[in-house]
Amino acid sequence: MASYNTFAQVYDQFMSNVPYDEWVDYILEIISKYNIEPKLILDLGCGTGNITQILASKGYDMIGVDNSYEMLSIAKDKARDAKLDILYLLQDMREFELYGTVDCIVSLCDSMNYILEESDLLQVFKLVNNYLDPNGLFIFDLNTEYKYNNILGDNTFAETYDNSSYIWENYYYEEEGINEYELTLFIKDKEDTYKRYCETHYQKKYDLDKIKELLEEAGLEYIDVFDAFTFNKPKNISDRVYIIAREKGK
């Protein structure tokens, strides 16, 4: 799994176009649809805490788990500035441990796509099942093969800001179902000079049938899949889907 290091410094700037409030509203619609009233929610792969913080501001008790020290440091600073009491844990989602169970687990921003081995994804699902309360919901999103093939794969994106810029190159290996992200970052330092940093990340596409199989093997009940931010079934051109599963009794 990739751990955001230098990229953490500019992550929020580069993601400033993401409508996190709308994403959270959608998550809450899903929660309402399945008739649960969670008090404690785990954000798995929470990054800099954008989703975590919005949910906390709405009155939910929140735990955030991420394997990037740099991302969590930013998340903690933001929570302190907002005077929000959020428990952040520096853990790999394949090995995460909680002090008890939670009512709901969410994992967004294609965090699950960073799990490159099916055996590891199964382990994540088993841990999710272990730490969910009875009938608790598991909500996560995935980038689709369409997105890797038609939007990201073999395409390059670049953007410039006041104090930073990036070049984002993508290579999709269809046979392996792996998308390689080559990130080149230019970040201004205190001396007003730009330093160049490079990071490589990988994501894997998963078919819905495989996801269903792994959820079932982990003891979770698959409920549904939606085209992102709707309650419609995914289409051939869906670039992101949301999957809903439930703890059904350990």
Secondary structure by P-SEA (a helix, b strand, c coil): ccccccccccccccccccaaaaaaaaaaaaaaaacccccbbbbccccccaaaaaaaaacccbbbbbccaaaaaaaaaaaaaaccbbbbbbcccccccccccccbbbbccccccccccaaaaaaaaaaaaaaccccbbbbbccccccccccccccbbbbbbcccbbbbbbbbbcccccbbbbbbbbbbbccccbbbbbbbbbbbbbbcaaaaaaaaaaacccccccccccccccccccccbbbbbbbbccc
